[in-house]
Amino acid sequence: MKKIIVAPLLLFVLSLSLTSCKKDIEDRLPGDWNVRIMSTDKFSNNADAEVIEATDNSTGTATFNEDGTGSISADGSTLVFSWTTEEEKVIMNYGWSTQTYTVLVDEEKSQHWETNETETWVEDSFDENSNPITITYSRDSKVELEMEKK
């Protein structure tokens, strides 16, 4: 009888010890990171077929504090933010803007995230003959962060 009771108890304790060893992204993030920021923006409008693409690559540092605050510095600018995680996403709130990053790589000393955003707006304007027209603009933006723990 003791063997029957001990076996399930042993399995339960073993499963707890195995699951408690797994670290979530929120456990890995606190600390200082070297960061590479790669961004691509594509601008277009319905008035012409031209698509303008702009890319930018920056390097800098990021600090994630255990209290859910942090900062990121690149190209002489520093932004402060608050951060949270939800499943495989990291949400960074800069005060005026919130970015939700999908986690592509989640390792102890290496992170790779990406976010995609599409923005559309409309402006009234005039054509070359002074006739009123409505122009629809769009911007597709992709930002990737690659980080290595210091």
N, CA and C atoms as an extended XYZ file, in Angstrom:
450
Properties=species:S:1:pos:R:3:atomname:S:1:resname:S:1:resid:I:1 pbc="F F F"
N         0.810       -1.195        0.000 N   MET     1
C         0.000        0.000        0.000 CA  MET     1
C         0.856        1.264        0.000 C   MET     1
N         1.966        1.246        0.756 N   LYS     2
C         2.833        2.409        0.819 CA  LYS     2
C         3.432        2.728       -0.549 C   LYS     2
N         3.744        1.715       -1.353 N   LYS     3
C         4.321        1.933       -2.677 CA  LYS     3
C         3.324        2.671       -3.570 C   LYS     3
N         2.061        2.363       -3.460 N   ILE     4
C         1.043        3.006       -4.294 CA  ILE     4
C         0.917        4.479       -3.935 C   ILE     4
N         0.996        4.852       -2.681 N   ILE     5
C         0.884        6.246       -2.244 CA  ILE     5
C         2.171        7.004       -2.541 C   ILE     5
N         3.311        6.405       -2.348 N   VAL     6
C         4.593        7.074       -2.534 CA  VAL     6
C         4.851        7.389       -4.012 C   VAL     6
N         4.492        6.525       -4.915 N   ALA     7
C         4.765        6.737       -6.339 CA  ALA     7
C         4.096        8.010       -6.864 C   ALA     7
N         2.774        8.234       -6.662 N   PRO     8
C         2.178        9.482       -7.146 CA  PRO     8
C         2.778       10.709       -6.463 C   PRO     8
N         3.085       10.599       -5.172 N   LEU     9
C         3.679       11.719       -4.457 CA  LEU     9
C         5.053       12.048       -5.025 C   LEU     9
N         5.833       11.030       -5.327 N   LEU    10
C         7.155       11.231       -5.905 CA  LEU    10
C         7.048       11.888       -7.289 C   LEU    10
N         6.110       11.453       -8.104 N   LEU    11
C         5.895       12.056       -9.419 CA  LEU    11
C         5.483       13.522       -9.294 C   LEU    11
N         4.636       13.831       -8.331 N   PHE    12
C         4.186       15.205       -8.117 CA  PHE    12
C         5.356       16.098       -7.723 C   PHE    12
N         6.161       15.669       -6.773 N   VAL    13
C         7.324       16.451       -6.332 CA  VAL    13
C         8.315       16.629       -7.478 C   VAL    13
N         8.550       15.587       -8.261 N   LEU    14
C         9.455       15.669       -9.400 CA  LEU    14
C         8.947       16.660      -10.434 C   LEU    14
N         7.646       16.647      -10.713 N   SER    15
C         7.096       17.579      -11.700 CA  SER    15
C         7.205       19.015      -11.207 C   SER    15
N         7.029       19.265       -9.915 N   LEU    16
C         7.195       20.612       -9.369 CA  LEU    16
C         8.629       21.087       -9.502 C   LEU    16
N         9.576       20.230       -9.240 N   SER    17
C        10.975       20.638       -9.322 CA  SER    17
C        11.381       20.916      -10.765 C   SER    17
N        10.842       20.183      -11.703 N   LEU    18
C        11.168       20.411      -13.109 CA  LEU    18
C        10.557       21.707      -13.616 C   LEU    18
N         9.313       21.994      -13.266 N   THR    19
C         8.669       23.206      -13.757 CA  THR    19
C         9.212       24.446      -13.076 C   THR    19
N         9.678       24.343      -11.849 N   SER    20
C        10.203       25.524      -11.163 CA  SER    20
C        11.572       25.926      -11.705 C   SER    20
N        12.256       25.059      -12.426 N   CYS    21
C        13.561       25.394      -13.001 CA  CYS    21
C        13.417       26.225      -14.272 C   CYS    21
N        12.281       26.157      -14.929 N   LYS    22
C        12.072       26.896      -16.173 CA  LYS    22
C        11.934       28.383      -15.866 C   LYS    22
N        12.710       29.203      -16.556 N   LYS    23
C        12.633       30.637      -16.353 CA  LYS    23
C        11.784       31.255      -17.448 C   LYS    23
N        10.945       32.193      -17.044 N   ASP    24
C        10.173       32.967      -17.993 CA  ASP    24
C        10.985       34.168      -18.442 C   ASP    24
N        10.526       34.803      -19.520 N   ILE    25
C        11.247       35.964      -20.043 CA  ILE    25
C        11.355       37.061      -18.988 C   ILE    25
N        10.322       37.238      -18.165 N   GLU    26
C        10.387       38.292      -17.152 CA  GLU    26
C        11.466       38.011      -16.102 C   GLU    26
N        11.850       36.759      -15.944 N   ASP    27
C        12.946       36.415      -15.030 CA  ASP    27
C        14.313       36.657      -15.683 C   ASP    27
N        14.373       36.575      -17.002 N   ARG    28
C        15.638       36.727      -17.718 CA  ARG    28
C        15.988       38.195      -17.988 C   ARG    28
N        14.963       39.050      -18.127 N   LEU    29
C        15.213       40.416      -18.589 CA  LEU    29
C        15.966       41.322      -17.633 C   LEU    29
N        15.689       41.308      -16.335 N   PRO    30
C        16.384       42.276      -15.488 CA  PRO    30
C        17.900       42.217      -15.662 C   PRO    30
N        18.474       43.413      -15.848 N   GLY    31
C        19.909       43.526      -16.046 CA  GLY    31
C        20.228       44.475      -17.190 C   GLY    31
N        21.500       44.516      -17.547 N   ASP    32
C        21.994       45.391      -18.611 CA  ASP    32
C        22.255       44.587      -19.871 C   ASP    32
N        21.878       45.165      -21.011 N   TRP    33
C        21.974       44.489      -22.299 CA  TRP    33
C        22.623       45.407      -23.327 C   TRP    33
N        23.416       44.830      -24.211 N   ASN    34
C        23.825       45.509      -25.434 CA  ASN    34
C        22.702       45.271      -26.433 C   ASN    34
N        22.309       46.318      -27.139 N   VAL    35
C        21.140       46.205      -28.009 CA  VAL    35
C        21.456       46.717      -29.413 C   VAL    35
N        20.893       46.041      -30.391 N   ARG    36
C        20.946       46.466      -31.797 CA  ARG    36
C        19.505       46.673      -32.235 C   ARG    36
N        19.199       47.858      -32.733 N   ILE    37
C        17.850       48.213      -33.151 CA  ILE    37
C        17.842       48.340      -34.671 C   ILE    37
N        16.997       47.561      -35.323 N   MET    38
C        16.881       47.609      -36.784 CA  MET    38
C        15.444       47.985      -37.122 C   MET    38
N        15.278       49.080      -37.839 N   SER    39
C        13.918       49.502      -38.186 CA  SER    39
C        13.795       49.740      -39.684 C   SER    39
N        12.630       49.410      -40.199 N   THR    40
C        12.302       49.629      -41.603 CA  THR    40
C        10.923       50.257      -41.670 C   THR    40
N        10.820       51.360      -42.395 N   ASP    41
C         9.539       52.026      -42.623 CA  ASP    41
C         9.292       52.114      -44.117 C   ASP    41
N         8.070       51.786      -44.523 N   LYS    42
C         7.654       51.934      -45.915 CA  LYS    42
C         6.486       52.903      -45.955 C   LYS    42
N         6.653       53.963      -46.734 N   PHE    43
C         5.622       54.985      -46.873 CA  PHE    43
C         5.036       54.918      -48.275 C   PHE    43
N         3.726       55.036      -48.378 N   SER    44
C         3.072       55.061      -49.685 CA  SER    44
C         1.796       55.895      -49.586 C   SER    44
N         1.250       56.237      -50.773 N   ASN    45
C        -0.035       56.940      -50.815 CA  ASN    45
C        -0.757       56.562      -52.097 C   ASN    45
N        -2.043       56.878      -52.149 N   ASN    46
C        -2.826       56.506      -53.320 CA  ASN    46
C        -2.710       57.513      -54.459 C   ASN    46
N        -1.967       58.605      -54.274 N   ALA    47
C        -1.832       59.620      -55.318 CA  ALA    47
C        -0.783       59.239      -56.356 C   ALA    47
N         0.191       58.454      -55.978 N   ASP    48
C         1.189       57.971      -56.926 CA  ASP    48
C         1.626       56.565      -56.505 C   ASP    48
N         2.335       55.910      -57.379 N   ALA    49
C         2.707       54.514      -57.120 CA  ALA    49
C         4.033       54.392      -56.370 C   ALA    49
N         4.640       55.518      -56.039 N   GLU    50
C         5.945       55.491      -55.395 CA  GLU    50
C         5.846       54.992      -53.951 C   GLU    50
N         6.753       54.112      -53.593 N   VAL    51
C         6.878       53.637      -52.217 CA  VAL    51
C         8.265       54.042      -51.743 C   VAL    51
N         8.300       54.730      -50.638 N   ILE    52
C         9.570       55.171      -50.066 CA  ILE    52
C         9.893       54.258      -48.897 C   ILE    52
N        11.107       53.727      -48.903 N   GLU    53
C        11.536       52.842      -47.820 CA  GLU    53
C        12.717       53.475      -47.100 C   GLU    53
N        12.632       53.499      -45.782 N   ALA    54
C        13.705       54.036      -44.957 CA  ALA    54
C        14.121       52.980      -43.944 C   ALA    54
N        15.429       52.788      -43.822 N   THR    55
C        15.928       51.823      -42.839 CA  THR    55
C        16.897       52.527      -41.890 C   THR    55
N        16.986       52.003      -40.691 N   ASP    56
C        17.901       52.556      -39.706 CA  ASP    56
C        18.406       51.425      -38.820 C   ASP    56
N        19.687       51.412      -38.570 N   ASN    57
C        20.303       50.451      -37.665 CA  ASN    57
C        21.077       51.223      -36.609 C   ASN    57
N        20.777       50.949      -35.358 N   SER    58
C        21.445       51.626      -34.252 CA  SER    58
C        21.931       50.594      -33.248 C   SER    58
N        22.952       50.959      -32.507 N   THR    59
C        23.407       50.123      -31.403 CA  THR    59
C        23.415       50.969      -30.139 C   THR    59
N        23.236       50.302      -29.025 N   GLY    60
C        23.231       51.013      -27.760 CA  GLY    60
C        23.124       50.043      -26.607 C   GLY    60
N        22.513       50.508      -25.526 N   THR    61
C        22.350       49.688      -24.333 CA  THR    61
C        20.918       49.805      -23.822 C   THR    61
N        20.493       48.781      -23.117 N   ALA    62
C        19.176       48.785      -22.482 CA  ALA    62
C        19.332       48.231      -21.074 C   ALA    62
N        18.562       48.791      -20.163 N   THR    63
C        18.515       48.305      -18.786 CA  THR    63
C        17.072       47.971      -18.447 C   THR    63
N        16.845       46.758      -17.975 N   PHE    64
C        15.537       46.319      -17.507 CA  PHE    64
C        15.637       46.106      -15.997 C   PHE    64
N        14.869       46.881      -15.241 N   ASN    65
C        14.870       46.761      -13.785 CA  ASN    65
C        13.803       45.768      -13.343 C   ASN    65
N        14.032       45.134      -12.203 N   GLU    66
C        13.085       44.148      -11.689 CA  GLU    66
C        11.726       44.740      -11.349 C   GLU    66
N        11.671       46.063      -11.105 N   ASP    67
C        10.401       46.704      -10.765 CA  ASP    67
C         9.547       47.046      -11.989 C   ASP    67
N         9.972       46.610      -13.195 N   GLY    68
C         9.195       46.853      -14.407 CA  GLY    68
C         9.481       48.190      -15.065 C   GLY    68
N        10.586       48.841      -14.714 N   THR    69
C        11.000       50.069      -15.377 CA  THR    69
C        12.291       49.787      -16.131 C   THR    69
N        12.700       50.730      -16.970 N   GLY    70
C        13.946       50.545      -17.685 CA  GLY    70
C        14.280       51.741      -18.541 C   GLY    70
N        15.381       51.628      -19.262 N   SER    71
C        15.798       52.679      -20.184 CA  SER    71
C        16.543       52.034      -21.349 C   SER    71
N        16.497       52.740      -22.473 N   ILE    72
C        17.231       52.290      -23.656 CA  ILE    72
C        17.929       53.514      -24.234 C   ILE    72
N        19.213       53.371      -24.534 N   SER    73
C        20.021       54.475      -25.059 CA  SER    73
C        20.648       54.055      -26.378 C   SER    73
N        20.499       54.914      -27.375 N   ALA    74
C        21.108       54.681      -28.686 CA  ALA    74
C        21.218       56.023      -29.399 C   ALA    74
N        22.279       56.201      -30.147 N   ASP    75
C        22.494       57.410      -30.943 CA  ASP    75
C        22.378       58.690      -30.125 C   ASP    75
N        22.855       58.677      -28.885 N   GLY    76
C        22.858       59.883      -28.063 CA  GLY    76
C        21.534       60.216      -27.396 C   GLY    76
N        20.530       59.381      -27.561 N   SER    77
C        19.228       59.616      -26.934 CA  SER    77
C        18.919       58.491      -25.956 C   SER    77
N        18.229       58.845      -24.886 N   THR    78
C        17.816       57.850      -23.905 CA  THR    78
C        16.309       57.951      -23.701 C   THR    78
N        15.639       56.807      -23.771 N   LEU    79
C        14.201       56.731      -23.508 CA  LEU    79
C        13.980       55.896      -22.257 C   LEU    79
N        13.090       56.344      -21.391 N   VAL    80
C        12.708       55.547      -20.230 CA  VAL    80
C        11.373       54.887      -20.539 C   VAL    80
N        11.137       53.744      -19.937 N   PHE    81
C         9.914       52.996      -20.219 CA  PHE    81
C         9.533       52.152      -19.014 C   PHE    81
N         8.306       51.667      -19.051 N   SER    82
C         7.889       50.602      -18.142 CA  SER    82
C         7.666       49.380      -19.014 C   SER    82
N         7.841       48.189      -18.436 N   TRP    83
C         7.714       46.974      -19.237 CA  TRP    83
C         6.959       45.901      -18.463 C   TRP    83
N         6.236       45.091      -19.236 N   THR    84
C         5.546       43.918      -18.714 CA  THR    84
C         5.661       42.820      -19.766 C   THR    84
N         5.320       41.609      -19.383 N   THR    85
C         5.313       40.507      -20.331 CA  THR    85
C         3.960       39.823      -20.301 C   THR    85
N         3.570       39.275      -21.427 N   GLU    86
C         2.370       38.450      -21.562 CA  GLU    86
C         2.712       37.315      -22.511 C   GLU    86
N         2.792       36.121      -21.985 N   GLU    87
C         3.147       34.936      -22.766 CA  GLU    87
C         4.432       35.195      -23.535 C   GLU    87
N         4.407       35.185      -24.847 N   GLU    88
C         5.606       35.381      -25.665 CA  GLU    88
C         5.700       36.807      -26.200 C   GLU    88
N         5.254       37.780      -25.409 N   LYS    89
C         5.287       39.184      -25.821 CA  LYS    89
C         5.872       40.033      -24.700 C   LYS    89
N         6.566       41.100      -25.093 N   VAL    90
C         7.064       42.097      -24.161 CA  VAL    90
C         6.418       43.422      -24.546 C   VAL    90
N         5.773       44.072      -23.580 N   ILE    91
C         5.094       45.347      -23.822 CA  ILE    91
C         5.911       46.441      -23.157 C   ILE    91
N         6.343       47.415      -23.971 N   MET    92
C         7.134       48.533      -23.468 CA  MET    92
C         6.318       49.814      -23.647 C   MET    92
N         6.063       50.513      -22.520 N   ASN    93
C         5.294       51.751      -22.538 CA  ASN    93
C         6.249       52.912      -22.312 C   ASN    93
N         6.321       53.802      -23.321 N   TYR    94
C         7.214       54.958      -23.258 CA  TYR    94
C         6.510       56.209      -22.748 C   TYR    94
N         5.241       56.110      -22.375 N   GLY    95
C         4.484       57.261      -21.901 CA  GLY    95
C         3.590       57.828      -22.995 C   GLY    95
N         4.128       58.088      -24.153 N   TRP    96
C         3.364       58.591      -25.286 CA  TRP    96
C         3.042       57.485      -26.291 C   TRP    96
N         3.705       56.355      -26.164 N   SER    97
C         3.538       55.265      -27.121 CA  SER    97
C         3.805       53.933      -26.428 C   SER    97
N         3.092       52.919      -26.866 N   THR    98
C         3.305       51.568      -26.350 CA  THR    98
C         3.654       50.653      -27.507 C   THR    98
N         4.720       49.882      -27.347 N   GLN    99
C         5.137       48.914      -28.359 CA  GLN    99
C         5.000       47.514      -27.783 C   GLN    99
N         4.386       46.624      -28.553 N   THR   100
C         4.285       45.222      -28.166 CA  THR   100
C         5.198       44.418      -29.083 C   THR   100
N         6.190       43.787      -28.490 N   TYR   101
C         7.172       43.009      -29.243 CA  TYR   101
C         6.859       41.522      -29.119 C   TYR   101
N         6.923       40.818      -30.232 N   THR   102
C         6.830       39.364      -30.236 CA  THR   102
C         8.234       38.813      -29.997 C   THR   102
N         8.356       37.916      -29.047 N   VAL   103
C         9.656       37.348      -28.702 CA  VAL   103
C         9.970       36.217      -29.687 C   VAL   103
N        11.056       36.378      -30.436 N   LEU   104
C        11.486       35.363      -31.397 CA  LEU   104
C        12.531       34.441      -30.788 C   LEU   104
N        13.439       34.998      -29.969 N   VAL   105
C        14.463       34.225      -29.267 CA  VAL   105
C        14.432       34.662      -27.806 C   VAL   105
N        14.303       33.699      -26.908 N   ASP   106
C        14.267       33.974      -25.469 CA  ASP   106
C        15.268       33.059      -24.784 C   ASP   106
N        16.501       33.538      -24.681 N   GLU   107
C        17.551       32.774      -24.018 CA  GLU   107
C        18.133       33.610      -22.887 C   GLU   107
N        18.816       32.949      -21.986 N   GLU   108
C        19.365       33.622      -20.798 CA  GLU   108
C        20.189       34.854      -21.160 C   GLU   108
N        21.034       34.749      -22.179 N   LYS   109
C        21.924       35.849      -22.531 CA  LYS   109
C        21.658       36.425      -23.913 C   LYS   109
N        20.562       36.027      -24.544 N   SER   110
C        20.253       36.504      -25.886 CA  SER   110
C        18.745       36.648      -26.072 C   SER   110
N        18.333       37.788      -26.607 N   GLN   111
C        16.922       38.060      -26.898 CA  GLN   111
C        16.818       38.608      -28.315 C   GLN   111
N        15.748       38.244      -29.011 N   HIS   112
C        15.462       38.799      -30.332 CA  HIS   112
C        13.958       38.999      -30.399 C   HIS   112
N        13.539       40.250      -30.584 N   TRP   113
C        12.116       40.600      -30.623 CA  TRP   113
C        11.813       41.357      -31.900 C   TRP   113
N        10.512       41.391      -32.248 N   GLU   114
C        10.096       42.197      -33.395 CA  GLU   114
C         8.681       42.710      -33.173 C   GLU   114
N         8.421       43.868      -33.773 N   THR   115
C         7.080       44.434      -33.763 CA  THR   115
C         6.785       44.970      -35.155 C   THR   115
N         5.542       44.840      -35.569 N   ASN   116
C         5.094       45.356      -36.860 CA  ASN   116
C         3.885       46.248      -36.611 C   ASN   116
N         3.839       47.344      -37.322 N   GLU   117
C         2.745       48.291      -37.136 CA  GLU   117
C         2.378       48.910      -38.469 C   GLU   117
N         1.094       49.070      -38.711 N   THR   118
C         0.616       49.761      -39.906 CA  THR   118
C        -0.222       50.940      -39.466 C   THR   118
N         0.068       52.071      -40.063 N   GLU   119
C        -0.653       53.303      -39.738 CA  GLU   119
C        -1.194       53.884      -41.047 C   GLU   119
N        -2.439       54.317      -41.033 N   THR   120
C        -3.060       54.916      -42.216 CA  THR   120
C        -3.719       56.230      -41.808 C   THR   120
N        -3.576       57.246      -42.648 N   TRP   121
C        -4.252       58.507      -42.396 CA  TRP   121
C        -4.654       59.133      -43.720 C   TRP   121
N        -5.618       60.047      -43.639 N   VAL   122
C        -6.209       60.667      -44.828 CA  VAL   122
C        -6.032       62.176      -44.732 C   VAL   122
N        -5.686       62.788      -45.856 N   GLU   123
C        -5.571       64.248      -45.923 CA  GLU   123
C        -6.302       64.751      -47.154 C   GLU   123
N        -6.977       65.862      -46.980 N   ASP   124
C        -7.588       66.550      -48.125 CA  ASP   124
C        -6.549       67.479      -48.726 C   ASP   124
N        -6.484       67.504      -50.046 N   SER   125
C        -5.487       68.304      -50.731 CA  SER   125
C        -6.071       68.782      -52.054 C   SER   125
N        -5.220       69.290      -52.932 N   PHE   126
C        -5.639       69.745      -54.254 CA  PHE   126
C        -4.685       69.179      -55.293 C   PHE   126
N        -5.223       68.834      -56.458 N   ASP   127
C        -4.370       68.351      -57.535 CA  ASP   127
C        -3.751       69.534      -58.269 C   ASP   127
N        -3.029       69.247      -59.360 N   GLU   128
C        -2.332       70.303      -60.097 CA  GLU   128
C        -3.282       71.325      -60.731 C   GLU   128
N        -4.565       70.987      -60.858 N   ASN   129
C        -5.565       71.906      -61.413 CA  ASN   129
C        -6.415       72.545      -60.320 C   ASN   129
N        -5.972       72.455      -59.078 N   SER   130
C        -6.672       73.013      -57.911 CA  SER   130
C        -7.994       72.336      -57.612 C   SER   130
N        -8.175       71.122      -58.101 N   ASN   131
C        -9.370       70.354      -57.761 CA  ASN   131
C        -9.145       69.652      -56.418 C   ASN   131
N       -10.158       69.630      -55.566 N   PRO   132
C        -9.977       68.955      -54.281 CA  PRO   132
C        -9.840       67.436      -54.453 C   PRO   132
N        -8.907       66.860      -53.731 N   ILE   133
C        -8.702       65.409      -53.746 CA  ILE   133
C        -8.448       64.937      -52.309 C   ILE   133
N        -8.659       63.671      -52.105 N   THR   134
C        -8.348       63.055      -50.817 CA  THR   134
C        -7.216       62.063      -51.042 C   THR   134
N        -6.178       62.207      -50.248 N   ILE   135
C        -5.020       61.325      -50.368 CA  ILE   135
C        -4.957       60.445      -49.125 C   ILE   135
N        -4.816       59.145      -49.355 N   THR   136
C        -4.657       58.193      -48.254 CA  THR   136
C        -3.194       57.785      -48.183 C   THR   136
N        -2.607       58.014      -47.040 N   TYR   137
C        -1.214       57.665      -46.804 CA  TYR   137
C        -1.160       56.430      -45.912 C   TYR   137
N        -0.088       55.653      -46.059 N   SER   138
C         0.115       54.537      -45.133 CA  SER   138
C         1.597       54.393      -44.821 C   SER   138
N         1.842       53.888      -43.630 N   ARG   139
C         3.210       53.626      -43.186 CA  ARG   139
C         3.230       52.243      -42.562 C   ARG   139
N         4.057       51.370      -43.107 N   ASP   140
C         4.284       50.041      -42.534 CA  ASP   140
C         5.642       50.087      -41.845 C   ASP   140
N         5.642       49.749      -40.585 N   SER   141
C         6.854       49.849      -39.787 CA  SER   141
C         7.189       48.505      -39.163 C   SER   141
N         8.466       48.156      -39.192 N   LYS   142
C         8.952       46.937      -38.549 CA  LYS   142
C        10.176       47.311      -37.727 C   LYS   142
N        10.181       46.919      -36.469 N   VAL   143
C        11.325       47.177      -35.599 CA  VAL   143
C        11.753       45.846      -34.995 C   VAL   143
N        13.057       45.583      -35.052 N   GLU   144
C        13.624       44.390      -34.430 CA  GLU   144
C        14.656       44.819      -33.396 C   GLU   144
N        14.635       44.121      -32.267 N   LEU   145
C        15.645       44.330      -31.232 CA  LEU   145
C        16.403       43.018      -31.051 C   LEU   145
N        17.721       43.100      -31.155 N   GLU   146
C        18.584       41.969      -30.835 CA  GLU   146
C        19.398       42.391      -29.626 C   GLU   146
N        19.351       41.603      -28.563 N   MET   147
C        20.032       41.978      -27.328 CA  MET   147
C        20.909       40.854      -26.808 C   MET   147
N        22.077       41.250      -26.303 N   GLU   148
C        23.007       40.323      -25.676 CA  GLU   148
C        23.270       40.829      -24.259 C   GLU   148
N        23.142       39.955      -23.282 N   LYS   149
C        23.348       40.340      -21.882 CA  LYS   149
C        24.804       40.721      -21.656 C   LYS   149
N        25.008       41.807      -20.928 N   LYS   150
C        26.370       42.271      -20.610 CA  LYS   150
C        26.990       41.378      -19.561 C   LYS   150
